[in-house]
């Protein structure tokens, strides 16, 4: 195997290995760092042997009693497979590789730009998709439906019966799409700023949800919810102080407790009208959601970084996970508030909120480097629009019901036809099937499926009279 310290000929990662392509990389090892031109068709094992024997003299393949074999691996990634070529392993011009045992402790690297480390860590977290958000909202509503059905048994004709039926319909839609629900509440190390950000971002939305619950139960449950929420918040705060770990989990529990106790106390004491409280809380939630990326990126952690670069990258990944959880919790809480608000006070506030959601989503998609994807915020807005349609179905006349029925049937028919053609057509070079199989078309199909799952099916159930029948059955019970 030939190797040179300088490229000869000039290395271009895009050429085939059979044509003699070379790739110029920097290799860091225990004896320093070198720039080397490596043949792209050479195997990783050959490169490791050559580097250890010629470029890094005195560094054996197995060192001392450690017994660990040495590998070649990119920065922040696992070792390259020994039996594949450099080209197959994805090595390109300009890459920085490390030679040593795996895992190899690396010395601390100074940080030139904290925001670069922030972006690198954020890229490790999985990105949101419309399908994931739709399934997550569905899962949350199905979980709420179990509690709602039990409460509705004690309250004849209670308002939670329609919500329970709608949630069950959404669950069936999710099963038909054969998508596995995922949760963003991944375990993340404790960190003061991300945890505080999670609480601040989701608190107003939980306040809105709590006020919505107060609208539904008004009576003697408000004092009980006030005491229970306060106890949950105090207990979560004490657990966080004592244990010093799992910060995002305790922040979510404490936020939930405050979000239940505060609005329940406001509703029980008559301090603020419930619809106005919901509108104010949702507006505050949007403002915090837009401002949170700006606040985090201007903290001392990223403006004046004092930690190792790799540590900052890990910290950024934890920040992304925690803020994803906050965005999802806030979207779910806002969706609950929107449903109740749309059916109790009309759809004007909900429509205004949905317009604000659209502007927020566009801003976040352009400005934010690491906060949860805007699709989860859009999911809350879609649920709110579904609530407006649901209110029209319940209160409108035969004409409104007919229009909703036609729209629902047309949307479902178009979705089924497009999905069936997309999944059964053969791939061609210049046909409609090829256009259907483009990633952009598949994303459009995902949007349609989410719209059907979140909005169309509950509206169709209302047109068919399922909600009215359930309310009558609850009243007779």
C-alpha positions, 0 to 999 in steps of 0.5 A: 500500500502506498502512502504519502504525507502530501497528496500525490496526485491531488485527492478528490473524494468524489472519484472512484477508487479504481481510478487511483483516487486519494483522500487527504486527511489529518491523523491525530495520535499519541505522538502528534498529528500528521497530514497524509494522502491515503489511497481511497481503495485501501482497507482501514486495517491496512491504513492502521498498520501503515500509520502505526508503523511508519507515520507514528513510530513507537506506537504499537498496535497493542499497548502494555497490559491494556490489550485493546486493539488500535482503531481509526475513528472520526471525531466523536464517532465510533471506529471505522470497520477494519475490513472496508475501504476508506471510500466505503467507510465514508472518509473524505478530503479534509476529515480529521481521524484519530488513531488509538485504542477504542475508547481512546481518551482524548485531551481537552480541546479548546473551544473557539466558538461555543455556538459551533459546539452547540450546533454540533451537539444539536445535530445528534438529537433526532429531528422531529417529523410530522408523523412523529408529532402526529403519533405523539399527539395521538398517544397523549390523547388516547392516554387522556381518554382513559381518565376522561371516560372514567370521570364521565361515568361520575358526571352524567353527560360530562364534556369529556365523553366526546374527547374520549371518543375522539381520542379513541378514533385518533388511536385507531388512525395511528394504528392504521398508519402503522407508526410506532409512537416515540417519546421525547422524554429521553433521560438527560443529565441534569443541567440548570439552564435547560431544565429551567428553560423546559419549565418556563416554556411549558408552564404557560401552556400547562396553565392554559390546560389547567384553566380548561380543566377548571372550566370543565369541573368548576365545582368542588374539584378546584380546591382539590386540584389546587392542593394536589398540584401544589404538593406535586410541585413541592415534592418534585422540587425537593426530589431534584434538590436531594437527588441532583439528577434527572433534572428534566424529569423533575422539572416536568413534574414540577411544571405540571404541578404548578400548571394545575394548582395555579389556574385551579386557584384562579378559577376557584377564587374568581380572580380571572375569567377563564377564557381570558386566562386561557388566551393570556396563557397561550400568548405568553407560551408563544412569546417564551417559545420564540424567545427561548432560543435567543436566551439560551444562545446568549448564556455564559455557557455558550458565549464564554465557554470554559469547558472541553469541546466534547463536553459542550457537544454532549451538553448541547445534545442534552439541551436539545432533548430537554427543550424538545420535551418542553415543546412537546409538553407545551403543545399537548397542554395547549391543545387541551386548552384549545379544544375546551376554548373552541367549544365554550367561547367560540373559535375566534381566539383559536383562529388567532392563536393558529395564525400566531402558531404559523408565524412562530413555526416559520420563525423557529424554522429559520432562527433556531439551531437546536430547539424542538422542531416546529412541527410539534407546535404546528400539531397544537395548532392543527388540534385547535382548528379541529376543535373549531370544526368540532364546535361547528359540527355540534352547533351548526345546522344541516348545511354545516354538517353536510359541508363537513361531511363532504370535506371529510369524505373527499379528504379521506378518499384522496388520502387513500387513493394517493397512499395506495398509488404511492405504495403499489406503483412501480418505480419508473424514470419518467412517470407519475409513480416516480413523482409520487415516490419523491421525498417531497411527495412522501412528506406531503402524504405525511401531512395529509395523514396527520391532518386526517388523524387529528382533525378529519376523523373526529369531525366525521364522528361528529357528523355521524352523531356519535358525540350526541349519542354518547352524551345521551347515553351518559345522561341516561346513566 
